Amino acid sequence: MSNEFDYSKVKQATSVDQSDRNVPYNLRQSGPTKVEMLISTRVRKNAYWHLSMKAGCWRATVYNRVYHPRGYVKPEDGGAMVEYDAIVNHVTMWNVACERQIRVKGPDAEKFTDYVITRDATKISPMRARYVILCNAYGGVLNDPILLRISKDEFWFSLSDSDIGLYLQGVNADGRFNVDIDEIDVSPVQIQGPKSKALMQDLCGDQVNFDDMPFYGLAEAKIGGRDCVISQSGFSGEAGYEIYLRNSLLYAEDMWNAVLEAGKNHNLMVIAPAHHRRIQAGILSWGQDMDNQHNPYQCNLGYQVSLSGKGEWNKKSDYVGKAALEKMGAEIKAGKKPYKLQLVGLELGGKPIEEYAPDFWLISNEDGGDPVGFITSPWYHPEKKQNIAMGYVPFDGTLNANGFPKGKVGTKYKVHLPEKYSDTQGTPVDAVIVDIPFKESFNANTREVVKG
């Protein structure tokens, strides 16, 4: 009898209502697929690719058309949970050069940036950063980058996974904004974990006063003798920083090796981006937890549109998506449901999930039956000794104290886990909606109503 997976039985889950999407999420449950990634010249090797290989990277994905390291400790040696221990107890460095930097520079840089993001760019001071979103004319989230304001007339969009650089050039194709828009040779690494500040102090000495640096504060410094911009930010919920190396294709080794040398005194470990820790913090991953057909309200980003959920809109005269987003917000305030599914936090049963999910696992109502939703980001929470996840379930109109949509805490569901994680083969596990974040974090990318 063959042990090969029978792909002829893989069917799309049609009972999940995705009728408000032009392209539904692919909910076929095909499991892991044994293939070898082709390394070719049509996808870019980032500035630190060879250094990640030297550090033991054994697998990668593609992000922003760049090869992106996603594993250093092999499963037989403990896998991703060894990397989790490093980030929650010590300090880690991540190769995130796939976060391509799109520079907007010129006299109209502030005006242009303010037009393409939902937040108020005029309130971002030079040498400060913010977590922002860009939406299309229909209110869909195109990207959720970190936006760095380097100077009065220069912004960097540190991208999540999409071709926003091309989009930004298209917005200004008629030249109505006096700006230059293009990618620059700046590549970041993230330094994340409770010992990150001590490591950064050793790296920078008296160049930067880290005691006075606010969250999303920026500073210029030389690391390994090379020019860098430092941001107090990160994708983990732990204390952390990002180092943006200028002219990175020339000087990658100098900066990287300086971090490794300083890290010897702090138990530094090179790891993959800590998705287990970012899920705990409720930090979203574009393309996984939302995409361009999700609006901010349904993926817990309504605060990026409205200064308060009670209808006090940003006072900006115009920005891309303004009409669609304000219409949606007014409908929600009036008790209507302008979309089908809402992102929620879940605690769920089953054996510990200590690896990336290859499918969007399906969710049914408490009494079982056909699927009504799906998991986007699951992982095991070691401190809770509990599987946790973010996922989409039918929007029931529940709002939080600020008037933003959320899931009703305590609502019960069933989750259809693969055999590897199921307590009993073929039987879905219990799940319940809980508040996000799942763990207190140093700063979960400002998941609150924030002015400016």
N, C-alpha and C positions, 0 to 999 in steps of 0.2 A: 504494500500500500504506500502510495506516494505521500511524502510530507510537504510537498509544495503547496503553497497557498492557492486556493481556487479563486482567481480573480473574476471568474465569470459570475460569481455570486455577489460581487460588490455592487450595491445599488445606492442611488442617491436617496437621501431621506426627504421625502416629499411632504411629510406631515408637519415639518417645521415651517411656520409661515414666514417666508422671505419675499412675499409679494411686493414689498416696497423697494426691492433691490432689482436693478437691471441684470446684475450678475450675482446669483446667489453664492454663498459660501459653499465650497465643495465638501459635503458631509458624508461622502463615501468612506467607509471604514476599511481601509486596505492594509493598515498596520505598517510595520517597518518594511522597507523595500531594499533588497540587497543590490546596490549599484556602486560603481566607483565614480567619484567626481572627476570629470575631465578638466585638467588644468590647461588652459589655452590662452592665447594672447588677446582674445576678445573680451576677457574679464581681467581687470587690473590686479596685479600683485601690489599691495600697499607698501609704503616705505619700510614698515617693520616686519614684512612677511618672512624674510630670511631669519630675522631675530626670533620670531615666534617659533619657527622650525627648530632653531637651536635650543629654544627653551622647552621643547618637547611636544609641541602641538601635534596632535594625531588626527584631528578632523577639522573640517571647516565648512562654512556655507557661503553663499553669495549675498552681499548686502550692498546696496548702492552701486551695483556692477563692480564690486571689489571683493576679492576673496577675504573671508572674515573668520579668523580662528575661533572655534567653539568647543575646544576641549584639550586639556593638557594631561590630566590624570586619567589613565585608562581604567575601564570598569573593573578589571581584575585587581587594581590597586586601590579601589575605593571610589573611583569616578568623581562625579560632580560634587558629591557631598564632602569629599576631602577639600575641594576648593571652597565649599561653603564654610568649613571650619576656619580656613585661612582668612576669609573676609570678615567674619564676625568676631574673631579673636586677635587678629594681627593686622597685616596690611598686604594689599595685592596690587599688581599692575596689570592692566588690560590693554591689548592692542585694539584700539577702536579707530584706527585710521580710516575705516570705512565710513565714518561720520564726515563726509566730504564738506569742505568749507566753501560756501558761496559768498563772495564779497560784493556788497553793494556800496559803492563809493562815489561821492560827488556832491554838488550843492543841494540836490534834492533827495539825498539819501534818507533823511528822516521822513520826508513827505511820502516817498515811495514805500518805505518799510511800513509806515503807518497804514497805508492803503491795503497792503497784502496780508497783514495780520489782524486778528480780532481785538487784541489788546491795544492800549494807547502807547505807541512808540515814543511820543513826546515826553512821557514821564520816565523813560529809561535814561539815566545819566550816562555820560561817557565813563568808560571803565566799569560798567555794570552789565549784567546779563539778566535774561529772563527766560523762563519756559513759556513758549508761545505756540499758537496753532495758526495755520493758514487754511482757509476754507475756499471751496469753489462757489460759483454763483447759486448752487442749489443747497448750500449749507453743509456739504460733505467735507470731512477733514482730509486735506491733502497731505499734511505733514505736521509733526509736532516737534520742531527743533528747539535747541537752546539758541537763543539770539544774543550775540555778544555785540555791545556797542563799544567799539575800539576808540572812537573819537566822535566829534560832532558830526562829521560827514562820512563816517565809515561804520558799517555793520557787517558782521559775519553770521550767516545762517549755518549752524552746525547741524547737519541734516540727519533725520532718521531716514528710513529706507524708501526713497522715491526720487524721481527725477525733477526735484523742485528747481534746480538750477536752470533747466531748460524752460520750465514754466515761468520763472521770474523774467527770463529774457523775452518770453512771448508776451507777458503783460506789458512790457515796455517796447514792443516791436516798433511802435510808431514814434518812439523817442520823446514822448510828452514829459517824461521825467529826465532831468539832466543828471544822469548817473551812468556809471559803468557797472555791469553785472557779469561776473565770471568766477569760475573756480580758481582758487589759489593753492599754492604748494604749502599748505599747513596741515599737519597731521597730529591728532590728539592721541594721548594715552590717558587712561584713568588710573588714579591712585586712590584706592578705596579701602576703608577699614578703620578701626579705632586708633591705630598707630599712624594714620596717614599724616596728621599734623606734625608729629615728631619727625617723620621722614622728610616732609617738605621743608621743615626748618633746617635740617641737616643739609639738604640739597641747596637751599637758597641763602642760608646765612642771614646777614643783615640786609639783604636786598628787599625782603618782603616782611612786613610786620603781620604775621598770621594771627596774632591776638586781636588785631583790629579789623581783619578782613571779614566783611559780612557775607552771608550766604548769597551767592551769585555776584560777589565782588570779583573784580579782575585786577591783575597786577602784571607788570612786565618784569622779567628776570632772565638771567643767563643760567642755563643748566648744562653742564658739560661744556661750558664755554660758548653755547649757542643760544640765540635769541628765542625766547618762548613767551607766550601769554599764559597765565595761570588763572583758572577760574575755580572758586570754591563751589563745586557742583558735582553731580554724578548720577548714575543710573542704578543705585543700589539701596538707598535709604540709610546706609552707613555714612559716617563722616567721610568726606573725600574731596578730591580735587581733580581737575583735568589740566593736563599740560599740553598746550598747543605749540608744537615745534614749527618755527618758520623754516622755509627751505629744507623741508624734511627729507627729500630724496638725496640731498647732499650730506645731511648731518644726522641721519637716523641713529647711527651707532654711537655717536658722541653723547647724545641725550640719554638714550636707552641704557647704555653701559654705566653712565653716571648714576642713574636711578638704581641699577642693580648693585653697584658698589656701596652706595649709601644705605641700601636696604638690608645689607648683611647684619646690621645692628638692630633690625626691627622685625626679623623673621619674614621678610618680603617674599611673596610667592607670585610668579606670573601665572595668571588664570584666565579663563574665558569670562566674558561678561556674566555677572552673577544673576541669572534669571530667577533662581530660587529666591534670592534676597529681594529682587525688584518686585516679584509677585507679592511677597510679604508686605512690601511697602505700598502696594496698590499702584505702582508705576506701570503705565501702559507701554506696549510695544506695537508701533504702527505696522500694519499689515497682518498682525496676529490678533490684537485686541480691538482694533478698529481699522477702517480704511476710508477711501474717498466716498463710499456710499453710506457711511455712518455720520450722523450729525453729532455735535458736541454734547447735546443733552443726553443722548442715549448711551454715551460712553463716559459719563461722569466728568465731563469737561465744560459743563454749562457756565462755570464761573469765569471761563475765558471769554465769554460773550457779554455777560451782564455783571455789573459791579455788585449787584445783589440779586438773588433769585426772585425778588418781589417785583421785578419789572423796571428797575432803574438801569436803563441801557447805557452802554458806553456813549459818551457825548460826542464821539467822532461823527463828522458830517457824512462820511462815507467810508466804506471798506468793502472788499470783495466778500459777498455773501450776506451783507447786512440785512437786506430786505427779507431774504428767506429765513434767516436765523431769528430775527425779531418776530416774524409771523409765527414761527414754530413756538417761540417762547410764550407769546401771547395765548396761543392755543393750549399749551400746557397749563398756564396759569388759570385758564377758563375751564379746566377739567377735561379737556379733550386729549386724545392720544394720537399724535400726528406721525407715529412710527410704530413698528410691530414689536421689537425686542429691546430689552434694557440690559445693560451690563451690570452684573451683580457679583458680590463675593459669596463664596460657598465653602462650607466645611463638608467633607464627604468621607465616607468609609473606604474600605479596601486596603490592600497591602501598600506599603510606602511607595509613592511615585518619586523616584530619584533619578529620572531621566526625562528628556524632552518627549512630549507626546507627538507621535507622527500623524495623528488625525485630530479633528475636532470631535471629541467624544460626545455622544448624544445624551440629552436630558429629557426625562419624562416627568409627568406630574406624579404626585405622591402615590397615587393608586396604580401607577405603571401605565401601560398602554403605549400608544404611538409617541415618538419624540416630539417635544415642543420647543426645544432649545439645544444649545451645545456649549461645551467647554472650550475656552480659548487658551488659557494658561494655567495648567495644573502643576503642583509640586507638593512634596512632603515638607511639613513644618516640624523640624526636630524638637523645638521647645514645647510646642503644643502636642507633639506625638500624634499628629493628625494631618491627613491630606487636606490641602486647601486649593482653591481655584478661582479664577475669574471666568465668567461665561455669560451667555445671553439666554434670558428667559422672557416669556411674554410680558410686556409692559402693562402693569395694572393700575397706573396712575398715582402710585405712592410718591410723595415728595418729602424731602428732608426739611430741617428747620429753616434753611435758607431758601426754600421753595424750589430746589432742584430735584429732578427725577432720581429715584433710587429704587432698589428692590425692597419689599416689605420683609424686614428682619423676622426670622422665625418660619417663613414659608418653606414647606418641605417639598423635596423632589426626589427623584431617583436618577442615578447616573449610570450609564451603560459603559463600564470599564472593560478593556480587553482582558483576556484570560490571565495574562501576566499579573494583573493587579486585583482581580476579582477574588472575593472571599469564597464564593461558590460559583463555579462555572455556569454562565448563562443567566445568573441572577443579578440584576442591577443593585448598586449599593445605595444606602440612604444618604441624602444630602440636605442641607438647610442653609438658607440665606443668612449671612452675617454681615456686619459692617466691615468696610474697607477703610484703613489698612488692617492687616492681620497682625501686625507687630509694630510697636512704637519705633519710629525711625528718627534719625538725626534731622532729616528734612526730606520728605517724600515728594520732592519737586513741587512744593507749595500747593498741596491739594486742598487749598482753602480759597475763600473769596478774598482776592487780593486786589487792591487798587493800584493801578500803574503797571 
